[in-house]
Amino acid sequence: MRVSGQEDGKVTARAALILEIAHTLPGVRNRWLKLARRHHPLFEQAVEIFEDFLAEYSDFESPV
């Protein structure tokens, strides 16, 4: 079963975002820096989703 086929909407949204980032910038080297500079809306979406994820599973407080 693929992760993007999960019933949980949060898992599906995270998987779809990761795939979109990978398709947008297939090279791993400096991916997040390039994403922040060249594809800022996608970067902001990633930050928001992963902040929510970390907040759910830890005592994370965003420094942003």
N, C-alpha and C positions, 0 to 999 in steps of 0.2 A: 504494500500500500504506500502510496506517495504521501509525503507530508502535506502537500497542497490539497489533498483530498480529505483531510481531517474534517470532522464535524464541528470542532471548536473553531469559531470564527477568528479568534486571536492567533491561533497557530497558523491558519490559512493566510491571514494578513501578513504575518511575519515571514512566512515562506515565500509569498508572492513578492514582498519587498526585497528579500535577499536575492531572489532570481532576477528581479528587475535591475538591481545594482550590478549583479554579475554580468548580465547582458549588456548593460550600458558601459561598463568598464571591465572587460574580461581579464585584463592583466592585474595580478595581485599587488605588484609593486606600487606603492604610494596610492592605492585605490581610494582611501578615505580622504586624503589630501586633494586628489584630483576631483573627487566627488564634491567636496566642499567648495572648490574653486569653480568648477565648470557646470555642475548640476546642483546648484544650491537648494532648490525646492525638494529634490529627492533626498539630499543630505539632511535637511531639516525634518523630513518625514521619518527618516531612519533614526535620528536622534530622539524624536518624540516617542516612537514605538519602543525603542530600546530603553529609554528612561522609564516608561510604563512597565516594561518587563522587569527591569531591575527593582523597581519599587514594589512590585508584587512579591518578589522572591528574596528580598534582602532589606536591610535597613539603609538602603542607598538614598542619599540626598544629592540632588544635582548641583554641581558647582557652577552651572551655566546660569 
